[in-house]
Amino acid sequence: MSTAALATAVAVWVALAAHTIVTDLRMRVIRRHACWAAATSIAVLYSLAAVASGTPRRLLTVVIGVGAVVAFTELFWRARPHSIGYGDIRLINTNSLLLAWWGPAWPWFALTVAAAAATPHAVAARRDHGSRAAIPFAPALAVGTAVCLAAQLVTAS
């Protein structure tokens, strides 16, 4: 049961990632309802997985991992609201929820990979359009999370 719940949580995230990449590239928007629906589904599935595996304390790890990222992103957005869209913040928080199951450091790894993946596009956009240039960040956020998920699959094998 717990393996099925975890696999379903990952599938929910994959659907969210595909949706947000398309909408961010086409319309420069990340839909609120998509992030909240995915986050709610992942939280419920993790609760089921924790209970089924007899490790309800694992949810504390998730809360700690997500809480730190949520606090950081909210403070960052409030300090510099024009530097990142709030849809990106919601996606970061949902991605962090997914990854925190494996430990509180994984969401930070994903953000680091996402920043590295977005850097070439951001540099080119800034060069071509100046300091107010904006890029769709959802693809990079998806790459960062996918890399961390792949790392989990490799290390779990």
DSSP file (Angstrom, degrees, kcal/mol; ACC not computed):
  #  RESIDUE AA STRUCTURE BP1 BP2  ACC     N-H-->O    O-->H-N    N-H-->O    O-->H-N    TCO  KAPPA ALPHA  PHI   PSI    X-CA   Y-CA   Z-CA
    1    1 A M     >        0   0    0      0, 0.0     4,-2.4     0, 0.0     5,-0.2   0.000 360.0 360.0 360.0 -44.4    0.0    0.0    0.0
    2    2 A S  H  >  +     0   0    0      1,-0.2     4,-2.4     2,-0.2     5,-0.2   0.896 360.0  50.2 -67.5 -37.3    2.7    2.5    0.9
    3    3 A T  H  > S+     0   0    0      2,-0.2     4,-2.6     1,-0.2    -1,-0.2   0.909 111.3  49.1 -64.2 -41.1    4.6    1.9   -2.3
    4    4 A A  H  > S+     0   0    0      2,-0.2     4,-2.3     1,-0.2    -2,-0.2   0.899 110.8  50.1 -64.9 -40.2    1.5    2.4   -4.3
    5    5 A A  H  X S+     0   0    0     -4,-2.4     4,-2.2     2,-0.2    -2,-0.2   0.909 112.3  47.1 -65.1 -41.6    0.7    5.6   -2.5
    6    6 A L  H  X S+     0   0    0     -4,-2.4     4,-2.2     2,-0.2    -2,-0.2   0.915 112.2  49.8 -65.9 -42.5    4.2    6.9   -3.1
    7    7 A A  H  X S+     0   0    0     -4,-2.6     4,-2.2     1,-0.2    -2,-0.2   0.890 111.1  49.7 -62.8 -38.7    4.1    5.9   -6.8
    8    8 A T  H  X S+     0   0    0     -4,-2.3     4,-2.5     2,-0.2    -1,-0.2   0.885 107.9  53.7 -67.6 -38.3    0.7    7.7   -7.1
    9    9 A A  H  X S+     0   0    0     -4,-2.2     4,-2.1     2,-0.2    -2,-0.2   0.912 110.0  47.5 -61.2 -42.2    2.1   10.8   -5.5
   10   10 A V  H  X S+     0   0    0     -4,-2.2     4,-2.6     2,-0.2    -2,-0.2   0.909 110.6  52.0 -65.1 -41.3    4.9   10.8   -8.0
   11   11 A A  H  X S+     0   0    0     -4,-2.2     4,-2.2     2,-0.2    -2,-0.2   0.896 107.9  51.9 -62.3 -39.9    2.4   10.3  -10.8
   12   12 A V  H  X S+     0   0    0     -4,-2.5     4,-2.2     1,-0.2    -1,-0.2   0.920 110.9  48.2 -60.5 -43.7    0.4   13.3   -9.5
   13   13 A W  H  X S+     0   0    0     -4,-2.1     4,-3.3     2,-0.2    -2,-0.2   0.912 107.8  54.2 -65.0 -41.5    3.5   15.4   -9.6
   14   14 A V  H  X S+     0   0    0     -4,-2.6     4,-2.5     1,-0.2    -1,-0.2   0.916 109.5  48.5 -58.4 -43.3    4.4   14.3  -13.1
   15   15 A A  H  X S+     0   0    0     -4,-2.2     4,-2.3     2,-0.2    -1,-0.2   0.919 112.9  47.9 -62.5 -43.4    0.9   15.4  -14.3
   16   16 A L  H  X S+     0   0    0     -4,-2.2     4,-3.1     2,-0.2     5,-0.3   0.929 111.1  50.8 -62.3 -45.0    1.4   18.7  -12.5
   17   17 A A  H  X S+     0   0    0     -4,-3.3     4,-2.4     1,-0.2     5,-0.2   0.929 111.3  47.4 -60.3 -45.9    4.9   19.2  -14.0
   18   18 A A  H  X S+     0   0    0     -4,-2.5     4,-2.0    -5,-0.2    -1,-0.2   0.931 114.6  47.0 -60.9 -45.3    3.6   18.5  -17.5
   19   19 A H  H  X S+     0   0    0     -4,-2.3     4,-2.6    -5,-0.2     5,-0.2   0.933 114.2  45.8 -62.3 -47.6    0.7   20.9  -17.1
   20   20 A T  H  X S+     0   0    0     -4,-3.1     4,-2.6     1,-0.2     5,-0.3   0.859 110.1  53.8 -69.9 -34.2    2.8   23.7  -15.6
   21   21 A I  H  X S+     0   0    0     -4,-2.4     4,-2.4    -5,-0.3     5,-0.2   0.956 112.7  44.0 -62.3 -48.1    5.5   23.4  -18.2
   22   22 A V  H  X S+     0   0    0     -4,-2.0     4,-2.5    -5,-0.2     5,-0.3   0.944 117.5  43.3 -63.0 -49.1    3.0   23.8  -21.0
   23   23 A T  H  X>S+     0   0    0     -4,-2.6     4,-2.7     1,-0.2     6,-1.1   0.874 114.9  49.8 -68.6 -34.7    1.0   26.6  -19.4
   24   24 A D  H  X5S+     0   0    0     -4,-2.6     4,-1.0     4,-0.3    -1,-0.2   0.907 114.8  43.7 -70.4 -39.6    4.1   28.5  -18.3
   25   25 A L  H  <5S+     0   0    0     -4,-2.4    -2,-0.2    -5,-0.3    -1,-0.2   0.892 123.6  36.1 -70.1 -38.7    5.7   28.2  -21.8
   26   26 A R  H  <5S+     0   0    0     -4,-2.5    -2,-0.2    -5,-0.2    -3,-0.2   0.915 139.5   8.7 -81.1 -44.8    2.5   29.1  -23.6
   27   27 A M  H  <5S-     0   0    0     -4,-2.7    -3,-0.2    -5,-0.3    -2,-0.1   0.428  90.4-120.1-121.0  -1.4    0.9   31.7  -21.3
   28   28 A R  S  <<S+     0   0    0     -4,-1.0     2,-0.4    -5,-0.7    -4,-0.3   0.908  75.7 118.7  57.7  43.8    3.5   32.5  -18.7
   29   29 A V        -     0   0    0     -6,-1.1     2,-0.5    -9,-0.2    -1,-0.2  -0.998  52.4-158.9-140.6 142.8    1.1   31.3  -16.0
   30   30 A I        -     0   0    0     -2,-0.4     2,-0.2    -3,-0.1    60,-0.1  -0.981  33.9-124.5-119.7 116.3    1.1   28.5  -13.4
   31   31 A R     >  -     0   0    0     -2,-0.5     4,-1.7     1,-0.1     3,-0.2  -0.392   7.9-147.4 -72.5 129.7   -2.4   27.8  -12.3
   32   32 A R  H  > S+     0   0    0      1,-0.2     4,-2.7     2,-0.2     5,-0.3   0.911  97.4  53.2 -58.1 -48.0   -3.1   28.0   -8.6
   33   33 A H  H  > S+     0   0    0      1,-0.2     4,-2.3     2,-0.2    -1,-0.2   0.835 106.3  53.9 -64.2 -31.4   -5.8   25.3   -8.6
   34   34 A A  H  > S+     0   0    0     -3,-0.2     4,-2.1     2,-0.2    -1,-0.2   0.930 111.8  44.0 -67.4 -44.4   -3.4   22.8  -10.3
   35   35 A C  H  X S+     0   0    0     -4,-1.7     4,-2.8     2,-0.2    -2,-0.2   0.932 116.4  46.0 -65.9 -45.1   -0.7   23.3   -7.7
   36   36 A W  H  X S+     0   0    0     -4,-2.7     4,-2.5     2,-0.2     5,-0.2   0.892 112.7  50.1 -68.3 -38.0   -3.1   23.2   -4.7
   37   37 A A  H  X S+     0   0    0     -4,-2.3     4,-2.3    -5,-0.3    -1,-0.2   0.926 114.3  45.0 -64.4 -43.5   -4.9   20.1   -6.1
   38   38 A A  H  X S+     0   0    0     -4,-2.1     4,-2.8    -5,-0.2     5,-0.2   0.925 113.6  49.5 -65.7 -44.2   -1.6   18.3   -6.6
   39   39 A A  H  X S+     0   0    0     -4,-2.8     4,-2.5     1,-0.2    -2,-0.2   0.912 111.9  48.3 -62.8 -41.9   -0.3   19.4   -3.2
   40   40 A T  H  X S+     0   0    0     -4,-2.5     4,-2.3     2,-0.2    -1,-0.2   0.926 112.9  48.1 -63.4 -44.4   -3.4   18.2   -1.5
   41   41 A S  H  X S+     0   0    0     -4,-2.3     4,-2.7    -5,-0.2    -2,-0.2   0.922 112.3  48.6 -62.2 -44.7   -3.3   14.9   -3.3
   42   42 A I  H  X S+     0   0    0     -4,-2.8     4,-2.7     1,-0.2     5,-0.2   0.915 110.9  50.8 -62.8 -43.0    0.3   14.4   -2.4
   43   43 A A  H  X S+     0   0    0     -4,-2.5     4,-2.1    -5,-0.2    -1,-0.2   0.915 112.4  46.2 -61.7 -43.4   -0.3   15.2    1.2
   44   44 A V  H  X S+     0   0    0     -4,-2.3     4,-2.3     2,-0.2    -2,-0.2   0.926 113.6  48.9 -64.5 -44.5   -3.1   12.7    1.4
   45   45 A L  H  X S+     0   0    0     -4,-2.7     4,-2.5     1,-0.2    -2,-0.2   0.886 111.0  50.0 -64.4 -38.9   -1.1   10.0   -0.3
   46   46 A Y  H  X S+     0   0    0     -4,-2.7     4,-2.7     2,-0.2    -1,-0.2   0.880 108.6  52.7 -66.2 -37.3    1.9   10.6    2.0
   47   47 A S  H  X S+     0   0    0     -4,-2.1     4,-2.2    -5,-0.2    -2,-0.2   0.930 111.3  46.6 -62.3 -44.4   -0.4   10.3    5.0
   48   48 A L  H  X S+     0   0    0     -4,-2.3     4,-2.8     1,-0.2    -2,-0.2   0.913 113.0  49.5 -62.2 -43.1   -1.7    7.0    3.7
   49   49 A A  H  X S+     0   0    0     -4,-2.5     4,-2.2     2,-0.2     6,-0.3   0.897 110.8  49.6 -64.0 -41.2    1.8    5.8    2.9
   50   50 A A  H  <>S+     0   0    0     -4,-2.7     5,-2.5     2,-0.2     4,-0.4   0.916 114.9  43.2 -66.1 -42.7    3.1    6.8    6.4
   51   51 A V  H ><5S+     0   0    0     -4,-2.2     3,-0.9    -5,-0.2    -2,-0.2   0.926 114.4  50.4 -67.7 -44.7    0.2    5.0    8.1
   52   52 A A  H 3<5S+     0   0    0     -4,-2.8    -2,-0.2     1,-0.3    -1,-0.2   0.850 113.9  44.4 -63.9 -35.0    0.4    1.9    5.9
   53   53 A S  T 3<5S-     0   0    0     -4,-2.2    -1,-0.3    -5,-0.2    -2,-0.2   0.480 112.1-118.6 -88.7  -1.7    4.2    1.6    6.5
   54   54 A G  T < 5S+     0   0    0     -3,-0.9    -3,-0.2    -4,-0.4     3,-0.1   0.777  83.6 111.9  71.8  26.2    3.9    2.2   10.2
   55   55 A T    > < +     0   0    0     -5,-2.5     3,-2.0    -6,-0.3     4,-0.3  -0.457  23.3 153.4-127.9  60.7    6.0    5.3   10.1
   56   56 A P  T >   +     0   0    0      0, 0.0     3,-1.4     0, 0.0     4,-0.4   0.753  69.6  70.6 -63.2 -20.1    3.7    8.2   10.8
   57   57 A R  T >> S+     0   0    0      1,-0.3     3,-1.2     2,-0.2     4,-1.0   0.728  80.4  76.1 -66.4 -19.1    6.8   10.2   12.2
   58   58 A R  H <> S+     0   0    0     -3,-2.0     4,-1.7     1,-0.3     3,-0.3   0.820  83.8  64.8 -60.7 -29.4    7.9   10.4    8.6
   59   59 A L  H <> S+     0   0    0     -3,-1.4     4,-2.6    -4,-0.3    -1,-0.3   0.814  94.1  59.7 -63.8 -29.0    5.3   13.1    8.1
   60   60 A L  H <> S+     0   0    0     -3,-1.2     4,-2.6    -4,-0.4    -1,-0.2   0.898 102.6  52.0 -64.3 -39.6    7.2   15.2   10.6
   61   61 A T  H  X S+     0   0    0     -4,-1.0     4,-2.6    -3,-0.3    -2,-0.2   0.909 110.2  49.1 -60.1 -42.5   10.2   15.0    8.2
   62   62 A V  H  X S+     0   0    0     -4,-1.7     4,-2.9     2,-0.2     5,-0.3   0.933 110.9  49.0 -63.4 -46.2    7.9   16.2    5.4
   63   63 A V  H  X S+     0   0    0     -4,-2.6     4,-2.8     1,-0.2    -2,-0.2   0.911 112.9  47.6 -61.6 -42.9    6.6   19.1    7.5
   64   64 A I  H  X S+     0   0    0     -4,-2.6     4,-1.8     2,-0.2    -1,-0.2   0.938 114.7  46.2 -63.7 -46.6   10.1   20.2    8.4
   65   65 A G  H  X S+     0   0    0     -4,-2.6     4,-1.3    -5,-0.2    -2,-0.2   0.918 119.3  39.4 -63.0 -44.9   11.4   20.0    4.9
   66   66 A V  H  X S+     0   0    0     -4,-2.9     4,-3.2    -5,-0.2     5,-0.3   0.899 111.0  58.4 -72.8 -40.9    8.4   21.8    3.4
   67   67 A G  H  X S+     0   0    0     -4,-2.8     4,-2.4    -5,-0.3     5,-0.2   0.891 105.3  49.7 -57.6 -42.1    8.1   24.3    6.2
   68   68 A A  H  X S+     0   0    0     -4,-1.8     4,-2.3    -5,-0.2    -1,-0.2   0.918 114.4  44.3 -64.3 -43.2   11.6   25.6    5.7
   69   69 A V  H  X S+     0   0    0     -4,-1.3     4,-3.2     2,-0.2     5,-0.3   0.921 113.0  51.0 -68.6 -43.5   11.1   26.0    1.9
   70   70 A V  H  X S+     0   0    0     -4,-3.2     4,-2.4     1,-0.2     5,-0.2   0.928 112.1  47.4 -59.8 -45.2    7.7   27.6    2.3
   71   71 A A  H  X S+     0   0    0     -4,-2.4     4,-2.3    -5,-0.3    -1,-0.2   0.934 114.7  46.2 -62.1 -46.0    9.1   30.1    4.8
   72   72 A F  H  X S+     0   0    0     -4,-2.3     4,-2.9    -5,-0.2    -2,-0.2   0.942 114.2  46.3 -62.6 -48.7   12.1   31.0    2.6
   73   73 A T  H  X S+     0   0    0     -4,-3.2     4,-2.8     1,-0.2     5,-0.2   0.889 112.5  50.4 -65.9 -37.4   10.1   31.4   -0.6
   74   74 A E  H  X S+     0   0    0     -4,-2.4     4,-2.4    -5,-0.3    -1,-0.2   0.934 113.5  45.0 -65.3 -44.7    7.4   33.5    1.1
   75   75 A L  H  X S+     0   0    0     -4,-2.3     4,-2.1    -5,-0.2    -2,-0.2   0.912 114.3  49.8 -64.1 -42.1   10.0   35.8    2.6
   76   76 A F  H  X S+     0   0    0     -4,-2.9     4,-2.4    -5,-0.2    -2,-0.2   0.934 112.0  47.5 -61.3 -46.6   11.9   35.9   -0.7
   77   77 A W  H  < S+     0   0    0     -4,-2.8    -2,-0.2     1,-0.2    -1,-0.2   0.906 112.0  49.4 -64.0 -41.0    8.8   36.8   -2.6
   78   78 A R  H  < S+     0   0    0     -4,-2.4    -1,-0.2    -5,-0.2    -2,-0.2   0.870 114.4  45.6 -66.1 -35.2    7.7   39.5   -0.1
   79   79 A A  H  < S+     0   0    0     -4,-2.1    -2,-0.2     1,-0.2    -1,-0.2   0.850 133.2  16.7 -75.0 -34.5   11.2   41.0   -0.3
   80   80 A R    >X  +     0   0    0     -4,-2.4     3,-1.9    -5,-0.2     4,-0.5  -0.518  68.9 164.8-138.4  67.2   11.4   40.9   -4.1
   81   81 A P  T 34 S+     0   0    0      0, 0.0     3,-0.3     0, 0.0    -1,-0.1   0.710  76.6  55.0 -63.1 -20.5    7.9   40.3   -5.6
   82   82 A H  T 34 S+     0   0    0      1,-0.2     3,-0.1     3,-0.1    -5,-0.1   0.532  95.4  67.6 -89.6  -4.7    9.0   41.3   -9.1
   83   83 A S  T <4 S+     0   0    0     -3,-1.9     2,-0.3     1,-0.2    -1,-0.2   0.679 111.8  16.1 -89.5 -16.5   11.8   38.8   -9.3
   84   84 A I  S  < S-     0   0    0     -4,-0.5    -1,-0.2    -3,-0.3     2,-0.1  -0.986  78.2-116.7-153.9 143.7    9.6   35.7   -9.3
   85   85 A G     >  -     0   0    0     -2,-0.3     4,-1.5     1,-0.1     3,-0.3  -0.463  23.3-123.6 -80.2 154.8    6.0   35.0   -9.9
   86   86 A Y  H  > S+     0   0    0      1,-0.2     4,-2.4     2,-0.2     5,-0.2   0.769 111.6  62.8 -71.6 -22.9    3.8   33.6   -7.2
   87   87 A G  H  > S+     0   0    0      2,-0.2     4,-2.4     1,-0.2    -1,-0.2   0.901 102.4  51.1 -62.7 -39.8    2.8   30.7   -9.4
   88   88 A D  H  > S+     0   0    0     -3,-0.3     4,-2.8     2,-0.2    -2,-0.2   0.896 108.2  52.5 -62.0 -39.9    6.5   29.7   -9.3
   89   89 A I  H  X S+     0   0    0     -4,-1.5     4,-2.5     2,-0.2    -2,-0.2   0.934 109.4  48.4 -61.9 -46.2    6.4   29.9   -5.5
   90   90 A R  H  X S+     0   0    0     -4,-2.4     4,-2.2     1,-0.2    -2,-0.2   0.908 112.8  48.4 -61.2 -41.1    3.4   27.6   -5.4
   91   91 A L  H  X S+     0   0    0     -4,-2.4     4,-2.9     2,-0.2     5,-0.2   0.911 109.9  51.5 -66.4 -41.8    5.1   25.2   -7.7
   92   92 A I  H  X S+     0   0    0     -4,-2.8     4,-2.5     1,-0.2    -2,-0.2   0.926 111.1  48.7 -58.0 -44.6    8.3   25.3   -5.6
   93   93 A N  H  X S+     0   0    0     -4,-2.5     4,-2.0     2,-0.2    -2,-0.2   0.889 112.3  47.3 -65.5 -39.5    6.3   24.5   -2.5
   94   94 A T  H  X S+     0   0    0     -4,-2.2     4,-2.1     2,-0.2    -2,-0.2   0.920 112.4  49.4 -67.2 -43.7    4.4   21.6   -4.2
   95   95 A N  H  X S+     0   0    0     -4,-2.9     4,-2.3     1,-0.2    -2,-0.2   0.905 110.3  51.9 -59.6 -40.9    7.7   20.2   -5.5
   96   96 A S  H  X S+     0   0    0     -4,-2.5     4,-2.4    -5,-0.2    -1,-0.2   0.878 105.6  54.6 -64.7 -38.2    9.2   20.5   -2.0
   97   97 A L  H  < S+     0   0    0     -4,-2.0     4,-0.5     1,-0.2    -1,-0.2   0.932 109.8  47.7 -59.3 -45.4    6.2   18.6   -0.6
   98   98 A L  H >< S+     0   0    0     -4,-2.1     3,-0.7     1,-0.2    -2,-0.2   0.936 117.7  40.3 -61.0 -46.9    6.9   15.8   -3.0
   99   99 A L  H >< S+     0   0    0     -4,-2.3     3,-1.8     1,-0.2     4,-0.2   0.754  96.3  75.8 -79.0 -25.5   10.6   15.6   -2.3
  100  100 A A  G >< S+     0   0    0     -4,-2.4     3,-1.4     1,-0.3    -1,-0.2   0.683  76.9  79.0 -64.2 -16.4   10.6   16.2    1.5
  101  101 A W  G <  S+     0   0    0     -3,-0.7    -1,-0.3    -4,-0.5    -2,-0.1   0.858  96.7  46.0 -55.9 -34.4    9.4   12.6    2.0
  102  102 A W  G <  S-     0   0    0     -3,-1.8    -1,-0.3     1,-0.3    -2,-0.2   0.428 134.6 -55.6 -92.1   0.7   13.1   11.5    1.4
  103  103 A G    X   -     0   0    0     -3,-1.4     3,-1.0    -4,-0.2    -1,-0.3  -0.449  50.8 -90.2 136.4 153.7   14.5   14.2    3.8
  104  104 A P  T 3  S+     0   0    0      0, 0.0     4,-0.4     0, 0.0    -1,-0.1   0.656 116.8  60.9 -68.0 -15.3   14.5   17.9    4.4
  105  105 A A  T >> S+     0   0    0      1,-0.2     4,-2.0     2,-0.1     3,-0.5   0.769  85.5  76.5 -81.6 -24.8   17.5   18.5    2.2
  106  106 A W  H <> S+     0   0    0     -3,-1.0     4,-2.3     1,-0.2     5,-0.2   0.860  89.7  53.8 -60.2 -39.8   16.0   17.2   -1.1
  107  107 A P  H 3> S+     0   0    0      0, 0.0     4,-2.0     0, 0.0    -1,-0.2   0.891 109.8  49.7 -60.7 -35.3   13.8   20.3   -1.8
  108  108 A W  H <> S+     0   0    0     -3,-0.5     4,-2.1    -4,-0.4    -2,-0.2   0.881 108.4  52.2 -70.2 -37.7   16.9   22.5   -1.5
  109  109 A F  H  X S+     0   0    0     -4,-2.0     4,-2.5     2,-0.2     5,-0.2   0.928 109.2  50.8 -60.2 -44.2   18.8   20.2   -3.9
  110  110 A A  H  X S+     0   0    0     -4,-2.3     4,-2.6     1,-0.2    -2,-0.2   0.898 109.4  49.9 -62.6 -41.1   16.0   20.5   -6.4
  111  111 A L  H  X S+     0   0    0     -4,-2.0     4,-2.5     2,-0.2    -1,-0.2   0.882 110.3  51.2 -65.0 -37.1   16.0   24.3   -6.1
  112  112 A T  H  X S+     0   0    0     -4,-2.1     4,-2.1     2,-0.2    -2,-0.2   0.932 112.2  45.3 -65.2 -45.8   19.8   24.3   -6.7
  113  113 A V  H  X S+     0   0    0     -4,-2.5     4,-2.6     2,-0.2    -2,-0.2   0.905 112.8  52.1 -63.5 -41.3   19.4   22.1   -9.8
  114  114 A A  H  X S+     0   0    0     -4,-2.6     4,-2.2     2,-0.2    -2,-0.2   0.911 108.9  49.6 -62.2 -42.7   16.5   24.3  -11.0
  115  115 A A  H  X S+     0   0    0     -4,-2.5     4,-1.3     1,-0.2    -1,-0.2   0.912 112.3  47.9 -63.1 -41.3   18.6   27.4  -10.6
  116  116 A A  H  < S+     0   0    0     -4,-2.1    -2,-0.2     1,-0.2    -1,-0.2   0.902 112.1  49.8 -65.1 -40.3   21.5   25.8  -12.6
  117  117 A A  H  < S+     0   0    0     -4,-2.6     4,-0.4     1,-0.2    -2,-0.2   0.846 114.3  44.9 -67.2 -33.6   19.1   24.7  -15.3
  118  118 A A  H  X S+     0   0    0     -4,-2.2     4,-2.7    -5,-0.2     5,-0.2   0.673  91.4  86.0 -83.7 -17.8   17.5   28.1  -15.6
  119  119 A T  H  X S+     0   0    0     -4,-1.3     4,-2.9     1,-0.2     5,-0.3   0.896  86.4  48.9 -57.1 -49.4   20.8   30.1  -15.6
  120  120 A P  H  > S+     0   0    0      0, 0.0     4,-2.2     0, 0.0    -1,-0.2   0.923 115.5  45.0 -59.2 -41.9   21.6   29.9  -19.3
  121  121 A H  H  > S+     0   0    0     -4,-0.4     4,-2.6     2,-0.2    -2,-0.2   0.907 114.3  49.4 -65.9 -41.4   18.1   31.0  -20.3
  122  122 A A  H  X S+     0   0    0     -4,-2.7     4,-2.5     2,-0.2     5,-0.2   0.902 110.8  49.3 -65.7 -41.0   18.1   33.8  -17.7
  123  123 A V  H  X S+     0   0    0     -4,-2.9     4,-2.4    -5,-0.2    -2,-0.2   0.930 113.1  47.1 -64.0 -44.8   21.5   35.1  -18.8
  124  124 A A  H  X S+     0   0    0     -4,-2.2     4,-2.4    -5,-0.3    -2,-0.2   0.909 112.7  49.5 -63.4 -41.9   20.4   35.2  -22.4
  125  125 A A  H  X S+     0   0    0     -4,-2.6     4,-2.7     2,-0.2     5,-0.3   0.904 111.8  48.2 -64.5 -41.1   17.1   36.9  -21.6
  126  126 A R  H  X S+     0   0    0     -4,-2.5     4,-2.0     2,-0.2    -1,-0.2   0.907 112.2  49.4 -66.3 -40.5   18.9   39.5  -19.5
  127  127 A R  H  < S+     0   0    0     -4,-2.4    -2,-0.2    -5,-0.2    -1,-0.2   0.912 119.6  37.4 -62.5 -42.2   21.4   40.1  -22.3
  128  128 A D  H  < S+     0   0    0     -4,-2.4    -2,-0.2    -5,-0.2    -1,-0.2   0.786 133.2  21.4 -82.3 -28.8   18.6   40.5  -24.9
  129  129 A H  H  < S-     0   0    0     -4,-2.7     3,-0.4     1,-0.3    -3,-0.2   0.397 101.4-121.0-126.4   1.4   15.9   42.3  -22.8
  130  130 A G    ><  -     0   0    0     -4,-2.0     3,-1.6    -5,-0.3    -1,-0.3  -0.312  55.4 -38.0  88.5-171.8   17.7   44.0  -19.9
  131  131 A S  T 3  S+     0   0    0      1,-0.3    -1,-0.2    -4,-0.1    -5,-0.1   0.630 130.9  59.6 -70.6 -14.1   17.3   43.7  -16.2
  132  132 A R  T 3  S+     0   0    0     -3,-0.4    -1,-0.3    -6,-0.1    -2,-0.1   0.285  76.3 132.4 -95.0  10.4   13.5   43.3  -16.3
  133  133 A A    <   -     0   0    0     -3,-1.6     2,-0.4    -7,-0.1    -7,-0.1  -0.311  39.3-161.1 -63.2 143.4   13.7   40.2  -18.5
  134  134 A A        -     0   0    0     -9,-0.1    -2,-0.1   -50,-0.0   -50,-0.1  -0.959   6.4-166.8-127.9 146.3   11.5   37.3  -17.3
  135  135 A I        -     0   0    0     -2,-0.4     2,-0.6  -107,-0.0   -13,-0.0  -0.930  35.0-101.3-127.0 153.9   11.7   33.6  -18.2
  136  136 A P        -     0   0    0      0, 0.0     4,-0.3     0, 0.0  -111,-0.1  -0.669  36.7-174.1 -72.4 121.9    9.3   30.8  -17.7
  137  137 A F     >  +     0   0    0     -2,-0.6     4,-2.4     1,-0.2     5,-0.2   0.618  61.9  86.5 -96.4 -15.5   10.7   29.0  -14.6
  138  138 A A  H  > S+     0   0    0      1,-0.2     4,-2.6     2,-0.2     5,-0.2   0.885  86.4  54.0 -57.3 -42.5    8.4   26.0  -14.5
  139  139 A P  H  > S+     0   0    0      0, 0.0     4,-2.2     0, 0.0    -1,-0.2   0.928 111.5  45.2 -59.3 -42.4   10.5   23.9  -16.9
  140  140 A A  H  > S+     0   0    0     -4,-0.3     4,-2.7     2,-0.2    -2,-0.2   0.895 111.9  52.0 -67.0 -39.3   13.6   24.4  -14.7
  141  141 A L  H  X S+     0   0    0     -4,-2.4     4,-2.1     1,-0.2    -1,-0.2   0.895 110.2  49.4 -63.4 -38.4   11.7   23.6  -11.6
  142  142 A A  H  X S+     0   0    0     -4,-2.6     4,-2.8    -5,-0.2    -2,-0.2   0.903 110.1  50.8 -65.8 -41.1   10.4   20.4  -13.1
  143  143 A V  H  X S+     0   0    0     -4,-2.2     4,-2.7    -5,-0.2     5,-0.2   0.936 109.8  50.2 -61.7 -46.4   14.0   19.5  -14.2
  144  144 A G  H  X S+     0   0    0     -4,-2.7     4,-1.7     1,-0.2    -1,-0.2   0.915 114.6  43.1 -58.7 -44.3   15.3   20.1  -10.6
  145  145 A T  H  X S+     0   0    0     -4,-2.1     4,-2.5     2,-0.2    -1,-0.2   0.904 113.3  51.6 -69.4 -41.5   12.6   17.9   -9.1
  146  146 A A  H  X S+     0   0    0     -4,-2.8     4,-2.7     2,-0.2    -2,-0.2   0.887 107.8  52.7 -63.5 -39.1   12.9   15.2  -11.7
  147  147 A V  H  X S+     0   0    0     -4,-2.7     4,-2.3     2,-0.2    -1,-0.2   0.924 111.2  46.8 -62.0 -43.7   16.7   15.0  -11.1
  148  148 A C  H  X S+     0   0    0     -4,-1.7     4,-1.9    -5,-0.2    -2,-0.2   0.890 111.8  50.3 -66.9 -38.8   16.1   14.6   -7.4
  149  149 A L  H  X S+     0   0    0     -4,-2.5     4,-2.2     2,-0.2    -2,-0.2   0.919 110.4  50.2 -63.1 -42.3   13.4   11.9   -8.0
  150  150 A A  H  X S+     0   0    0     -4,-2.7     4,-2.4     1,-0.2    -2,-0.2   0.900 107.9  53.3 -62.1 -40.7   15.8   10.1  -10.4
  151  151 A A  H  X S+     0   0    0     -4,-2.3     4,-2.5     1,-0.2    -1,-0.2   0.892 108.3  50.7 -61.2 -38.9   18.5   10.2   -7.7
  152  152 A Q  H  X S+     0   0    0     -4,-1.9     4,-2.0     2,-0.2    -2,-0.2   0.902 109.8  49.5 -64.9 -41.2   16.0    8.7   -5.2
  153  153 A L  H  X S+     0   0    0     -4,-2.2     4,-0.9     2,-0.2    -2,-0.2   0.898 113.0  47.2 -64.5 -40.1   15.2    5.9   -7.7
  154  154 A V  H  < S+     0   0    0     -4,-2.4     3,-0.4     1,-0.2    -2,-0.2   0.922 115.9  43.2 -67.9 -44.8   18.9    5.1   -8.3
  155  155 A T  H  < S+     0   0    0     -4,-2.5    -1,-0.2     1,-0.2    -2,-0.2   0.784 110.9  55.5 -74.4 -25.4   19.8    5.1   -4.6
  156  156 A A  H  <        0   0    0     -4,-2.0    -1,-0.2     1,-0.2    -2,-0.2   0.723 360.0 360.0 -77.6 -20.5   16.7    3.1   -3.6
  157  157 A S     <        0   0    0     -4,-0.9    -1,-0.2    -3,-0.4    -2,-0.2   0.478 360.0 360.0 -75.9 360.0   17.6    0.3   -6.0
